[in-house]
Amino acid sequence: MFYQFLKNVIVGPFLLSVYRPWVRGSENVPKQGPVIFASNHLSFMDSIFLPLVVDRQIRFLAKSEYFTGRGLRGWIVKRFFLAVGQLPIDRSGGKASEASLNSGLEHLATGGQLGIYPEGTRSHDGRLYRGRTGIARMVLESGALVVPVAMIDTEKVMPVGTKIPKVRRVGIVFGEPLDFSRFAGLEGDRFVLRSITDEIMYELSRLSGQEYVDAYASSVKGRTQTAKAREAVVAARTAAPSSLG
């Protein structure tokens, strides 16, 4: 109820009039049944714009940090994400991550729609990174169709690290649904899971026009941050006055 109120009365009309998102391929979105929207991830705003142009509610697997903040701000953020139907996902791995994915499967079992970012995190440089195979397992266990979605220019609205959105026109491109029913019963085969995931990422690269990097975004981001930290230390040492002067 709160979700529909936000979308149709308060937030939706305002964002649609200000950002004027253009849409291609809307005929590829199924009218009923379980659907997984597999999207590239350029900005926090991806989870805002995509639901605005789809009739049925989309629930996203959102990082658990959004639900564990402290103080008044943490409480407000948590209540908001719960109200709009976000599902917390623990990205630490193991049983915690498996439990998070199961909550998504339960939603799909009711015929719902689920939004997933296969890269696992936002792209820090606009390129498309290797997908994680959790999405493939969910596809096979749920039997849901996969609709690849390319978000266009959302990083220009709210780049990583910024808090105030800018006004830029954005685009959403829906690809043709992907049916992986031919692999039913093979969710325990890691080679099948990788094959499905790679096919999804290929479609995302084709739809978005992004350069594909065959490495996990989190790993590349970690190496980049480490390199920058080392450069900062070297620069600080170089700029510091010599104790022998």
Order of alpha helices (4+ residues) and beta strands (2+ residues): alpha-alpha-beta-beta-alpha-beta-alpha-beta-alpha-beta-beta-alpha-beta-alpha-beta-alpha-beta-alpha
